[in-house]
Amino acid sequence: MTDAQLSPLRAEVREFLRAEIDSGAFTPDVDSWMTGFDPAFSRRLGERGWLGMTMPTEYGGRGRTPVERFVVTEEMLAHGAPVAAHWIADRQMAPGILANGTEEQRRRYIPGISAGTVYFAIGMSEPDAGSDLAGVRTRATDNGDSWTISGTKVWTTGAHMAHAMVLLARTDGTPDDRQQGLSQFVVDLPHPDIEVRPIRSIDGQAHFNEVVFHDAVVDSSALLGRRGHGWQQVMSELAFERSGPERYLSTLPLLRAWSDHLRDHGATPNQRVTLGRLTAQAWALRQMSRQVARELSDGGKPDVLAAMVKDLGSTFEGDLVTAIRDASGIVPRREGGTHLERLLAQSVLHTPAFTLRGGTNEILRGIVARGLGIR
């Protein structure tokens, strides 16, 4: 679809978001897809058809294209909207369940995701594996009519508020088998034998969690996709996680606020150069991310391009914070300061996580190298 064809949708989303801001429904924030948990806002998006956009209508979706969904998510992030409640479910879990789930799983979870009332967490990273996803040790033992799950996941965003988790566990072999013998499960939360422990960030908030499975028993129907095909399924899902506009737009509300400040108070030549350079970089990353959406629309699997977007985008997010802090001379203040000072303070605190979440940039560069045939 062309920009002209997408313009009415973009205008509609912008009008809605500006009305929400003007009414005090939310205050624009950085990293809003991680920190902005607002169930009522998510429900309003669901009512407008802006969640589950690419899902088939028979599962409560809207049957629209990834490019149309890109427009909506881009505007949400650019305006710093509180989208954290539904973000993981809508971005990643709905497509994964649609592609790999049973008919029962599709009808059980996708309509709620599309309505903005069902939230998901992702159980991938583990304490002893670091960025080595193939080193998963969490074990799921087949009991015939059920599975017993034991192990620990870490850095699990939103697990304390999620209704379910898509879990990667080893069903066969040993950790030495690497990608072989891994399977995925949809595990409902809360569960009496699953302990969710908050991990507090440097800003005092707890968006991440450690999740411990104490021999938790789940029904055999919890298996997602084919046994032993977890690695292939996860790799397909990660294209959705790594390529989205959140990988370069987390700090865009800061850039917009600084641009407004310069417009109102004047800018030095150096500040104009910095603003222009940051804007050009953001535009280039936008074009890359949109290309991923186009390839997804065409049924492609843009794994390498998605890894590149995440690597370059998350690096840009941190560089943007440093550049604005150096060029503006503004002192970050979490409390008692202006809106710009508050956004800068939050950005500084969140920057260390940008290149870690969704796979470290070092790992992603390895994926790109293999995709290009140079590794």
C-alpha positions in Angstrom: 0.0 0.0 0.0 1.2 3.5 -0.8 1.6 6.4 1.7 -1.5 8.0 0.1 -3.6 4.9 0.7 -2.4 4.8 4.3 -3.0 8.5 5.0 -6.6 8.2 6.2 -5.6 5.5 8.8 -2.7 7.5 10.0 -4.8 10.7 10.3 -7.4 8.7 12.3 -4.9 7.3 14.7 -3.2 10.7 15.2 -6.6 12.4 15.9 -7.4 9.7 18.5 -4.0 10.0 20.2 -4.1 13.8 20.3 -7.6 13.7 21.9 -6.3 11.2 24.5 -3.4 13.5 25.4 -5.5 16.6 25.5 -8.0 14.9 27.8 -5.3 13.8 30.2 -5.8 10.1 29.4 -2.0 9.7 29.2 1.2 11.7 29.2 3.7 10.9 26.4 6.5 8.8 27.7 9.7 7.2 26.5 9.9 3.4 26.3 6.1 3.3 26.5 5.8 -0.2 25.1 7.8 -1.4 28.1 6.5 0.8 30.9 3.1 2.1 29.9 0.7 -0.5 31.3 -2.9 0.7 30.9 -5.5 -2.0 30.4 -8.3 0.6 29.7 -6.2 2.2 26.9 -5.6 -1.3 25.4 -9.3 -2.0 25.4 -10.0 1.2 23.6 -7.6 0.3 20.9 -9.2 -3.1 20.6 -12.6 -1.5 20.3 -11.3 0.6 17.4 -9.9 -2.4 15.6 -6.3 -1.5 16.1 -5.2 -4.7 17.8 -5.1 -8.1 16.1 -5.1 -6.1 12.9 -3.4 -8.9 10.8 -5.4 -11.7 12.4 -8.2 -13.4 10.4 -11.7 -12.2 11.2 -12.8 -15.7 12.2 -10.5 -15.4 15.2 -11.6 -11.9 16.2 -9.0 -10.1 14.1 -9.4 -7.5 11.4 -7.8 -9.1 8.4 -5.6 -6.1 7.6 -2.0 -6.0 6.3 1.3 -5.8 8.3 1.9 -2.4 6.7 -1.4 -1.0 8.1 -0.5 -2.4 11.5 2.9 -0.7 11.1 1.2 2.7 10.7 -0.8 2.2 13.9 2.2 1.0 16.0 4.4 3.7 14.7 2.0 6.4 15.7 1.5 4.9 19.1 5.2 4.8 19.8 5.9 8.3 18.4 3.2 9.7 20.7 4.5 7.8 23.7 1.2 6.0 24.2 0.8 3.4 27.1 0.8 0.2 25.0 2.7 -2.2 27.3 -0.3 -4.3 28.4 -1.1 -5.7 25.0 2.2 -5.2 23.2 3.9 -8.6 23.4 0.6 -10.5 22.8 -0.4 -8.4 19.7 3.1 -8.1 18.2 4.4 -11.7 18.6 2.1 -14.2 20.3 -1.0 -13.8 18.1 1.0 -14.4 14.9 2.8 -17.3 16.6 -0.4 -19.0 17.8 -2.0 -18.4 14.4 0.9 -20.0 12.6 1.6 -22.9 15.0 -1.4 -23.3 17.3 -4.2 -25.8 17.3 -7.7 -24.6 16.4 -8.6 -24.6 20.1 -5.6 -22.4 21.0 -6.4 -20.0 18.2 -10.0 -19.6 19.3 -9.0 -19.4 23.0 -6.4 -16.7 22.8 -6.5 -14.6 19.6 -9.9 -13.0 20.1 -8.9 -11.8 23.6 -5.6 -10.5 22.2 -7.5 -8.6 19.5 -9.9 -7.1 22.0 -7.0 -5.9 24.2 -8.0 -8.0 27.2 -5.5 -10.9 27.1 -1.8 -10.2 27.8 1.2 -12.5 27.2 4.8 -12.9 28.4 7.6 -14.6 26.6 9.6 -17.4 28.5 12.9 -17.6 26.6 16.0 -16.2 28.4 17.5 -18.2 31.3 19.9 -17.4 34.1 22.7 -19.8 32.9 22.2 -19.3 29.2 22.6 -15.5 28.8 22.1 -14.6 25.2 22.6 -18.3 24.1 19.0 -19.2 23.5 19.9 -22.7 22.3 21.3 -23.4 25.8 17.8 -23.7 27.3 17.7 -25.9 30.4 14.1 -25.6 31.4 12.6 -29.1 31.0 9.1 -30.2 30.1 8.5 -33.9 30.8 5.8 -35.8 28.9 3.3 -37.5 31.2 1.0 -38.6 28.4 -2.0 -36.4 29.2 0.1 -33.6 30.8 3.5 -32.0 31.0 5.6 -31.3 34.0 7.7 -28.2 33.7 10.8 -27.4 35.8 13.3 -24.6 35.4 13.8 -20.9 35.5 13.2 -18.0 33.1 14.6 -14.5 33.6 14.1 -11.0 32.1 10.5 -12.0 31.5 8.7 -8.8 30.7 5.2 -8.4 32.1 4.9 -11.9 33.6 3.4 -10.5 36.8 0.5 -9.1 34.7 0.2 -11.6 31.9 -2.7 -14.0 31.5 -0.4 -16.5 29.7 3.2 -17.2 28.7 4.6 -18.8 25.6 7.5 -20.9 26.9 10.5 -22.5 25.2 11.5 -25.7 27.0 13.5 -28.8 26.3 11.4 -31.8 25.8 14.0 -34.2 24.4 17.8 -34.7 24.7 20.1 -32.5 26.7 21.4 -28.9 26.5 24.3 -30.2 24.5 21.9 -31.0 21.7 21.5 -27.2 21.3 18.6 -26.4 18.9 17.3 -30.0 18.8 14.7 -31.2 21.2 13.1 -27.8 22.0 9.4 -27.2 22.1 7.0 -24.4 22.8 4.1 -24.3 25.3 1.3 -21.9 26.1 1.1 -21.8 29.9 -1.8 -20.0 31.6 -1.0 -17.6 34.4 -1.2 -17.4 37.4 -0.4 -21.0 38.2 0.0 -22.5 41.7 3.4 -24.0 40.9 4.8 -21.0 38.9 6.5 -18.3 41.0 6.9 -14.8 39.5 9.6 -12.8 41.2 10.0 -9.1 40.2 13.3 -7.7 39.1 13.7 -4.0 39.8 15.4 -1.8 37.3 17.6 1.2 38.2 14.6 3.5 38.1 12.9 1.4 40.8 10.2 -0.1 38.6 9.7 -3.8 38.0 8.9 -4.6 34.4 11.1 -7.7 34.2 10.7 -10.9 36.2 12.3 -14.1 37.1 9.8 -17.0 36.6 10.4 -20.3 38.4 8.6 -23.4 37.4 8.3 -25.7 40.5 7.4 -28.9 38.6 4.4 -27.1 37.3 1.9 -29.5 35.6 0.0 -28.3 32.5 -2.4 -30.1 30.2 -1.1 -31.9 27.1 -3.0 -29.3 25.0 -0.5 -26.6 26.1 2.0 -27.8 23.5 2.3 -25.1 20.8 3.1 -26.5 17.4 5.1 -29.6 16.9 7.2 -31.3 19.5 10.9 -30.7 18.8 10.2 -27.8 16.5 10.4 -25.0 19.1 13.7 -23.6 17.7 12.3 -23.1 14.2 9.0 -21.6 15.6 10.9 -19.2 17.9 13.1 -18.0 15.1 10.1 -17.1 13.0 8.5 -15.2 15.8 11.6 -13.2 16.5 11.3 -11.5 13.2 8.2 -9.8 14.6 9.9 -9.0 17.9 13.1 -7.6 16.4 11.9 -5.6 13.4 9.1 -3.5 14.8 9.3 0.3 15.1 9.8 -0.1 18.9 13.4 -0.9 18.1 14.2 2.6 17.1 11.3 4.7 18.4 11.5 4.1 22.1 13.1 7.5 22.7 11.4 9.4 19.9 9.1 11.2 22.4 12.3 12.7 23.7 13.4 13.8 20.3 10.0 15.4 19.6 10.0 17.2 23.0 13.5 18.6 22.3 12.5 19.7 18.8 9.5 21.5 20.3 11.8 23.1 22.9 14.2 24.4 20.1 11.3 25.7 18.1 10.0 27.7 21.1 13.4 28.9 22.5 15.6 29.0 19.5 18.5 26.7 18.4 22.2 27.1 18.0 23.8 26.0 14.7 25.2 22.9 16.5 21.8 22.0 17.8 20.3 22.3 14.4 22.9 19.9 13.0 22.3 17.4 15.8 18.5 17.6 15.3 18.9 17.1 11.6 21.3 14.2 11.9 19.0 12.4 14.4 16.0 13.0 12.3 17.7 11.6 9.2 18.9 8.5 11.1 15.4 7.9 12.4 14.0 8.2 8.9 16.5 5.7 7.4 15.6 3.2 10.2 11.9 3.8 9.5 12.4 2.8 5.9 14.2 -0.4 6.9 11.5 -1.3 9.4 8.7 -0.6 6.8 10.5 -2.9 4.4 10.3 -5.7 6.9 6.5 -5.1 7.2 6.2 -5.2 3.4 8.1 -8.5 3.2 5.8 -9.9 5.9 2.8 -8.7 3.9 4.2 -10.7 0.9 4.6 -13.8 3.0 8.4 -13.5 3.3 10.6 -14.3 6.3 12.9 -11.2 6.7 15.0 -12.6 9.6 18.3 -11.0 8.6 16.8 -7.6 7.9 14.9 -7.8 11.2 18.1 -8.5 13.0 19.7 -5.5 11.3 16.8 -3.2 12.2 17.1 -4.3 15.9 20.9 -3.9 16.0 21.0 -0.4 14.3 17.8 0.8 15.9 18.6 0.0 19.5 22.0 1.5 19.1 20.4 4.7 17.6 18.0 4.9 20.6 21.0 5.2 23.0 22.9 7.5 20.8 19.9 9.8 20.5 19.8 10.2 24.3 23.6 11.0 24.5 23.4 13.4 21.6 20.5 15.4 23.0 22.0 15.5 26.5 25.3 16.8 25.1 23.8 19.3 22.7 21.1 20.7 24.9 22.9 21.1 28.2 19.6 20.1 29.9 19.9 18.5 33.3 17.8 15.3 33.6 15.3 15.5 36.4 12.9 12.6 37.3 10.9 14.8 39.6 10.2 18.5 39.8 11.5 19.2 36.3 9.9 20.1 33.0 8.4 17.4 30.7 11.6 17.5 28.6 13.8 17.1 31.7 11.7 14.2 32.9 11.8 12.4 29.5 15.6 12.9 29.4 16.0 11.4 32.9 13.9 8.4 32.0 15.8 7.9 28.8 19.1 7.9 30.6 18.0 5.2 33.0 16.5 3.0 30.3 19.4 3.2 27.8 21.4 0.3 29.2 18.6 -2.1 28.3 18.2 -1.0 24.7 20.9 -3.2 23.1 20.2 -6.2 25.4 16.4 -6.9 25.1 15.3 -8.9 22.1 18.7 -10.5 21.8 22.0 -8.7 22.4 23.4 -6.8 19.4 26.5 -9.1 19.4 24.2 -12.1 18.8 22.2 -10.2 16.1 25.4 -9.4 14.2 26.2 -13.1 14.1 22.7 -13.7 12.6 23.4 -11.1 10.0 26.8 -12.5 9.2 25.4 -16.0 8.7 22.6 -14.7 6.6 25.1 -12.9 4.3 27.2 -16.1 4.1 30.3 -14.6 5.7 30.2 -16.7 8.9 
